[in-house]
Amino acid sequence: MWNGLYGTVEVRRVQPYEANKVYVCPGCHQHIPKGTGHLVCVPSDAPDLRRHWHKGCWERRDRRT
């Protein structure tokens, strides 16, 4: 769990074998290909804002301009 702009955010790791779709990371705007491990971040107060992030992008999200 992480506290952020939308309250508490649940962060869950998606294993490569679970990644069955292509997503776009909001941190770098690049594709997360099928079969690539990544994170799913779901704000408790706004579950419709669930996003799939590269692990590195999520860790560096506060350093973005």
N, CA, C and O atoms as CSV, one atom per row, in Angstrom:
chain,resi,resn,atom,element,x,y,z
A,1,MET,N,N,0.839,-1.186,0.000
A,1,MET,CA,C,0.000,0.000,0.000
A,1,MET,C,C,0.880,1.244,0.000
A,1,MET,O,O,1.976,1.256,0.561
A,2,TRP,N,N,0.380,2.267,-0.632
A,2,TRP,CA,C,1.106,3.522,-0.756
A,2,TRP,C,C,0.087,4.645,-0.655
A,2,TRP,O,O,-1.013,4.518,-1.193
A,3,ASN,N,N,0.417,5.725,0.009
A,3,ASN,CA,C,-0.486,6.869,0.116
A,3,ASN,C,C,-0.085,7.917,-0.905
A,3,ASN,O,O,1.066,8.352,-0.943
A,4,GLY,N,N,-1.036,8.320,-1.730
A,4,GLY,CA,C,-0.736,9.269,-2.787
A,4,GLY,C,C,-1.873,10.244,-3.016
A,4,GLY,O,O,-2.714,10.456,-2.143
A,5,LEU,N,N,-1.886,10.828,-4.190
A,5,LEU,CA,C,-2.853,11.845,-4.562
A,5,LEU,C,C,-4.289,11.361,-4.406
A,5,LEU,O,O,-5.159,12.138,-4.012
A,6,TYR,N,N,-4.549,10.104,-4.706
A,6,TYR,CA,C,-5.907,9.559,-4.637
A,6,TYR,C,C,-6.123,8.708,-3.399
A,6,TYR,O,O,-6.905,7.758,-3.428
A,7,GLY,N,N,-5.443,9.037,-2.319
A,7,GLY,CA,C,-5.562,8.272,-1.089
A,7,GLY,C,C,-4.639,7.067,-1.120
A,7,GLY,O,O,-3.567,7.110,-1.725
A,8,THR,N,N,-5.053,6.011,-0.477
A,8,THR,CA,C,-4.256,4.796,-0.420
A,8,THR,C,C,-4.293,4.087,-1.770
A,8,THR,O,O,-5.353,3.930,-2.377
A,9,VAL,N,N,-3.124,3.664,-2.224
A,9,VAL,CA,C,-3.017,2.964,-3.500
A,9,VAL,C,C,-2.517,1.551,-3.235
A,9,VAL,O,O,-1.469,1.365,-2.617
A,10,GLU,N,N,-3.263,0.560,-3.701
A,10,GLU,CA,C,-2.826,-0.823,-3.608
A,10,GLU,C,C,-1.907,-1.106,-4.788
A,10,GLU,O,O,-2.274,-0.880,-5.942
A,11,VAL,N,N,-0.715,-1.601,-4.490
A,11,VAL,CA,C,0.258,-1.917,-5.528
A,11,VAL,C,C,0.458,-3.425,-5.531
A,11,VAL,O,O,0.834,-4.015,-4.518
A,12,ARG,N,N,0.202,-4.043,-6.688
A,12,ARG,CA,C,0.317,-5.502,-6.812
A,12,ARG,C,C,1.261,-5.834,-7.955
A,12,ARG,O,O,1.194,-5.228,-9.024
A,13,ARG,N,N,2.127,-6.785,-7.727
A,13,ARG,CA,C,3.069,-7.218,-8.760
A,13,ARG,C,C,2.370,-8.217,-9.673
A,13,ARG,O,O,1.720,-9.150,-9.204
A,14,VAL,N,N,2.509,-8.015,-10.971
A,14,VAL,CA,C,1.993,-8.939,-11.970
A,14,VAL,C,C,3.182,-9.751,-12.478
A,14,VAL,O,O,4.138,-9.193,-13.017
A,15,GLN,N,N,3.117,-11.046,-12.306
A,15,GLN,CA,C,4.183,-11.924,-12.764
A,15,GLN,C,C,4.111,-12.057,-14.294
A,15,GLN,O,O,3.038,-11.907,-14.878
A,16,PRO,N,N,5.238,-12.334,-14.932
A,16,PRO,CA,C,5.234,-12.447,-16.398
A,16,PRO,C,C,4.188,-13.428,-16.939
A,16,PRO,O,O,3.567,-13.156,-17.966
A,17,TYR,N,N,3.987,-14.551,-16.272
A,17,TYR,CA,C,3.011,-15.528,-16.763
A,17,TYR,C,C,1.572,-15.035,-16.607
A,17,TYR,O,O,0.664,-15.593,-17.223
A,18,GLU,N,N,1.347,-13.997,-15.792
A,18,GLU,CA,C,0.009,-13.432,-15.606
A,18,GLU,C,C,-0.284,-12.297,-16.596
A,18,GLU,O,O,-1.441,-11.913,-16.772
A,19,ALA,N,N,0.745,-11.768,-17.235
A,19,ALA,CA,C,0.599,-10.602,-18.111
A,19,ALA,C,C,0.152,-11.053,-19.492
A,19,ALA,O,O,0.975,-11.377,-20.349
A,20,ASN,N,N,-1.157,-11.072,-19.700
A,20,ASN,CA,C,-1.731,-11.600,-20.937
A,20,ASN,C,C,-2.155,-10.528,-21.928
A,20,ASN,O,O,-2.654,-10.850,-23.007
A,21,LYS,N,N,-1.965,-9.259,-21.581
A,21,LYS,CA,C,-2.364,-8.164,-22.460
A,21,LYS,C,C,-1.232,-7.155,-22.559
A,21,LYS,O,O,-0.299,-7.167,-21.756
A,22,VAL,N,N,-1.324,-6.290,-23.548
A,22,VAL,CA,C,-0.387,-5.173,-23.694
A,22,VAL,C,C,-1.001,-3.963,-22.998
A,22,VAL,O,O,-2.184,-3.680,-23.183
A,23,TYR,N,N,-0.210,-3.246,-22.200
A,23,TYR,CA,C,-0.655,-2.042,-21.515
A,23,TYR,C,C,0.282,-0.902,-21.869
A,23,TYR,O,O,1.373,-1.135,-22.389
A,24,VAL,N,N,-0.130,0.323,-21.595
A,24,VAL,CA,C,0.731,1.488,-21.770
A,24,VAL,C,C,1.028,2.041,-20.384
A,24,VAL,O,O,0.110,2.357,-19.627
A,25,CYS,N,N,2.295,2.156,-20.055
A,25,CYS,CA,C,2.729,2.664,-18.759
A,25,CYS,C,C,2.500,4.181,-18.712
A,25,CYS,O,O,2.943,4.889,-19.616
A,26,PRO,N,N,1.816,4.697,-17.674
A,26,PRO,CA,C,1.601,6.138,-17.578
A,26,PRO,C,C,2.871,6.907,-17.206
A,26,PRO,O,O,2.913,8.131,-17.323
A,27,GLY,N,N,3.893,6.197,-16.762
A,27,GLY,CA,C,5.133,6.866,-16.388
A,27,GLY,C,C,5.991,7.236,-17.577
A,27,GLY,O,O,6.577,8.318,-17.602
A,28,CYS,N,N,6.076,6.350,-18.572
A,28,CYS,CA,C,6.944,6.585,-19.735
A,28,CYS,C,C,6.173,6.572,-21.048
A,28,CYS,O,O,6.735,6.874,-22.100
A,29,HIS,N,N,4.896,6.226,-20.996
A,29,HIS,CA,C,4.022,6.164,-22.172
A,29,HIS,C,C,4.496,5.140,-23.205
A,29,HIS,O,O,4.197,5.258,-24.393
A,30,GLN,N,N,5.231,4.144,-22.741
A,30,GLN,CA,C,5.683,3.056,-23.605
A,30,GLN,C,C,4.837,1.814,-23.320
A,30,GLN,O,O,4.226,1.698,-22.257
A,31,HIS,N,N,4.810,0.899,-24.273
A,31,HIS,CA,C,4.055,-0.344,-24.092
A,31,HIS,C,C,4.720,-1.247,-23.054
A,31,HIS,O,O,5.943,-1.292,-22.926
A,32,ILE,N,N,3.878,-1.956,-22.326
A,32,ILE,CA,C,4.313,-3.058,-21.485
A,32,ILE,C,C,3.854,-4.307,-22.239
A,32,ILE,O,O,2.665,-4.625,-22.229
A,33,PRO,N,N,4.769,-5.012,-22.887
A,33,PRO,CA,C,4.370,-6.147,-23.726
A,33,PRO,C,C,3.784,-7.311,-22.916
A,33,PRO,O,O,4.021,-7.441,-21.715
A,34,LYS,N,N,3.017,-8.143,-23.612
A,34,LYS,CA,C,2.531,-9.381,-22.998
A,34,LYS,C,C,3.735,-10.163,-22.490
A,34,LYS,O,O,4.793,-10.170,-23.119
A,35,GLY,N,N,3.567,-10.813,-21.358
A,35,GLY,CA,C,4.628,-11.641,-20.803
A,35,GLY,C,C,5.683,-10.871,-20.036
A,35,GLY,O,O,6.706,-11.444,-19.661
A,36,THR,N,N,5.460,-9.579,-19.790
A,36,THR,CA,C,6.412,-8.753,-19.047
A,36,THR,C,C,5.866,-8.482,-17.657
A,36,THR,O,O,4.742,-8.001,-17.517
A,37,GLY,N,N,6.640,-8.781,-16.634
A,37,GLY,CA,C,6.239,-8.477,-15.268
A,37,GLY,C,C,6.146,-6.976,-15.076
A,37,GLY,O,O,6.942,-6.220,-15.633
A,38,HIS,N,N,5.169,-6.545,-14.284
A,38,HIS,CA,C,4.982,-5.119,-14.032
A,38,HIS,C,C,4.140,-4.946,-12.776
A,38,HIS,O,O,3.884,-5.922,-12.071
A,39,LEU,N,N,3.707,-3.728,-12.484
A,39,LEU,CA,C,2.887,-3.445,-11.309
A,39,LEU,C,C,1.512,-2.954,-11.723
A,39,LEU,O,O,1.368,-2.258,-12.728
A,40,VAL,N,N,0.508,-3.319,-10.947
A,40,VAL,CA,C,-0.836,-2.763,-11.095
A,40,VAL,C,C,-1.071,-1.911,-9.862
A,40,VAL,O,O,-0.934,-2.389,-8.736
A,41,CYS,N,N,-1.427,-0.646,-10.073
A,41,CYS,CA,C,-1.633,0.301,-8.976
A,41,CYS,C,C,-3.086,0.763,-9.004
A,41,CYS,O,O,-3.555,1.335,-9.988
A,42,VAL,N,N,-3.791,0.499,-7.892
A,42,VAL,CA,C,-5.226,0.779,-7.826
A,42,VAL,C,C,-5.511,1.708,-6.653
A,42,VAL,O,O,-5.380,1.297,-5.500
A,43,PRO,N,N,-5.902,2.969,-6.927
A,43,PRO,CA,C,-6.277,3.882,-5.836
A,43,PRO,C,C,-7.551,3.393,-5.140
A,43,PRO,O,O,-8.536,3.070,-5.804
A,44,SER,N,N,-7.533,3.339,-3.821
A,44,SER,CA,C,-8.703,2.871,-3.070
A,44,SER,C,C,-9.914,3.765,-3.296
A,44,SER,O,O,-11.045,3.283,-3.369
A,45,ASP,N,N,-9.673,5.083,-3.408
A,45,ASP,CA,C,-10.776,6.032,-3.573
A,45,ASP,C,C,-11.236,6.168,-5.019
A,45,ASP,O,O,-12.267,6.787,-5.281
A,46,ALA,N,N,-10.485,5.599,-5.960
A,46,ALA,CA,C,-10.841,5.718,-7.373
A,46,ALA,C,C,-10.376,4.483,-8.135
A,46,ALA,O,O,-9.459,4.575,-8.951
A,47,PRO,N,N,-10.993,3.325,-7.883
A,47,PRO,CA,C,-10.530,2.087,-8.515
A,47,PRO,C,C,-10.591,2.110,-10.044
A,47,PRO,O,O,-9.905,1.327,-10.702
A,48,ASP,N,N,-11.406,3.003,-10.612
A,48,ASP,CA,C,-11.458,3.117,-12.070
A,48,ASP,C,C,-10.184,3.751,-12.640
A,48,ASP,O,O,-9.988,3.754,-13.856
A,49,LEU,N,N,-9.326,4.281,-11.783
A,49,LEU,CA,C,-8.044,4.856,-12.209
A,49,LEU,C,C,-6.901,3.845,-12.096
A,49,LEU,O,O,-5.732,4.226,-12.027
A,50,ARG,N,N,-7.243,2.571,-12.078
A,50,ARG,CA,C,-6.234,1.507,-12.030
A,50,ARG,C,C,-5.311,1.648,-13.233
A,50,ARG,O,O,-5.768,1.849,-14.358
A,51,ARG,N,N,-4.002,1.542,-12.985
A,51,ARG,CA,C,-3.018,1.679,-14.057
A,51,ARG,C,C,-1.948,0.608,-13.923
A,51,ARG,O,O,-1.653,0.136,-12.825
A,52,HIS,N,N,-1.378,0.237,-15.050
A,52,HIS,CA,C,-0.300,-0.743,-15.118
A,52,HIS,C,C,1.000,0.013,-15.371
A,52,HIS,O,O,1.103,0.760,-16.344
A,53,TRP,N,N,1.989,-0.175,-14.502
A,53,TRP,CA,C,3.247,0.555,-14.556
A,53,TRP,C,C,4.425,-0.403,-14.703
A,53,TRP,O,O,4.394,-1.524,-14.194
A,54,HIS,N,N,5.475,0.055,-15.410
A,54,HIS,CA,C,6.771,-0.616,-15.302
A,54,HIS,C,C,7.242,-0.419,-13.865
A,54,HIS,O,O,6.996,0.633,-13.275
A,55,LYS,N,N,7.898,-1.393,-13.308
A,55,LYS,CA,C,8.371,-1.282,-11.926
A,55,LYS,C,C,9.294,-0.071,-11.751
A,55,LYS,O,O,9.151,0.679,-10.786
A,56,GLY,N,N,10.226,0.122,-12.666
A,56,GLY,CA,C,11.149,1.252,-12.570
A,56,GLY,C,C,10.453,2.596,-12.685
A,56,GLY,O,O,10.817,3.547,-11.993
A,57,CYS,N,N,9.462,2.680,-13.548
A,57,CYS,CA,C,8.709,3.935,-13.690
A,57,CYS,C,C,7.953,4.261,-12.407
A,57,CYS,O,O,7.907,5.419,-11.992
A,58,TRP,N,N,7.363,3.251,-11.779
A,58,TRP,CA,C,6.641,3.465,-10.530
A,58,TRP,C,C,7.607,3.948,-9.446
A,58,TRP,O,O,7.282,4.862,-8.689
A,59,GLU,N,N,8.775,3.346,-9.372
A,59,GLU,CA,C,9.748,3.730,-8.349
A,59,GLU,C,C,10.269,5.151,-8.563
A,59,GLU,O,O,10.668,5.811,-7.604
A,60,ARG,N,N,10.269,5.631,-9.813
A,60,ARG,CA,C,10.776,6.970,-10.120
A,60,ARG,C,C,9.662,7.993,-10.352
A,60,ARG,O,O,9.943,9.103,-10.806
A,61,ARG,N,N,8.410,7.651,-10.054
A,61,ARG,CA,C,7.291,8.515,-10.386
A,61,ARG,C,C,7.379,9.891,-9.729
A,61,ARG,O,O,6.906,10.866,-10.313
A,62,ASP,N,N,7.963,10.007,-8.540
A,62,ASP,CA,C,8.064,11.290,-7.848
A,62,ASP,C,C,9.146,12.186,-8.426
A,62,ASP,O,O,9.176,13.380,-8.127
A,63,ARG,N,N,10.026,11.645,-9.239
A,63,ARG,CA,C,11.129,12.423,-9.818
A,63,ARG,C,C,10.810,12.954,-11.203
A,63,ARG,O,O,11.620,13.659,-11.805
A,64,ARG,N,N,9.622,12.614,-11.714
A,64,ARG,CA,C,9.245,13.095,-13.046
A,64,ARG,C,C,8.914,14.578,-13.004
A,64,ARG,O,O,8.473,15.104,-11.982
A,65,THR,N,N,9.132,15.241,-14.128
A,65,THR,CA,C,8.795,16.670,-14.201
A,65,THR,C,C,7.498,16.875,-14.944
A,65,THR,O,O,7.052,18.010,-15.107
